[in-house]
């Protein structure tokens, strides 16, 4: 619906770098940390795979 959900999660997880502002976790700016640094701080992301077993229904 274009509300920005995917962009929001991409920013939080470090998949997308913010062009302005900050990404804060417990008051700490994560903007300079990549995905690995955010994972060490407890932020993780899992992608939905819809076709794991294409030959099974």
C-alpha positions as CSV (number, residue, x, y, z in Angstrom):
1,X,0.0,0.0,0.0
2,X,3.0,2.3,-0.2
3,X,3.3,3.1,3.5
4,X,7.0,2.5,3.6
5,X,7.1,-0.7,5.6
6,X,9.9,-2.3,3.5
7,X,11.9,0.9,3.6
8,X,11.5,1.1,7.3
9,X,12.8,-2.5,7.9
10,X,15.6,-1.9,5.4
11,X,16.7,1.1,7.4
12,X,16.5,-0.6,10.7
13,X,18.3,-3.7,9.6
14,X,21.1,-1.8,7.8
15,X,20.1,-3.0,4.3
16,X,19.5,0.6,3.3
17,X,21.6,3.6,4.5
18,X,19.7,6.6,5.7
19,X,20.3,9.8,3.7
20,X,19.2,11.9,6.7
21,X,18.3,11.5,10.3
22,X,19.3,8.8,12.7
23,X,18.4,5.2,13.5
24,X,18.3,4.9,17.2
25,X,18.2,1.8,19.5
26,X,18.0,2.5,23.2
27,X,19.2,6.0,22.5
28,X,22.3,4.8,20.6
29,X,22.7,5.9,17.0
30,X,23.1,2.9,14.7
31,X,23.5,4.9,11.5
32,X,27.2,4.2,11.3
33,X,26.8,0.5,11.9
34,X,26.3,-2.0,9.1
35,X,24.1,-5.0,9.2
36,X,26.7,-7.1,11.2
37,X,27.0,-4.4,13.9
38,X,23.3,-4.1,14.2
39,X,23.0,-7.9,14.6
40,X,25.5,-7.8,17.4
41,X,23.1,-5.3,19.1
42,X,20.1,-7.6,18.7
43,X,18.6,-6.5,15.4
44,X,18.1,-9.3,12.9
45,X,16.1,-9.8,9.8
46,X,14.7,-13.0,8.2
47,X,13.4,-13.0,4.7
48,X,10.3,-15.0,3.7
49,X,11.1,-17.7,1.1
50,X,8.0,-18.9,-0.6
51,X,9.4,-21.5,-2.9
52,X,11.6,-23.7,-0.7
53,X,10.3,-27.0,-2.1
54,X,9.0,-26.3,-5.6
55,X,8.0,-29.9,-6.3
56,X,5.9,-30.2,-3.2
57,X,2.5,-28.8,-2.5
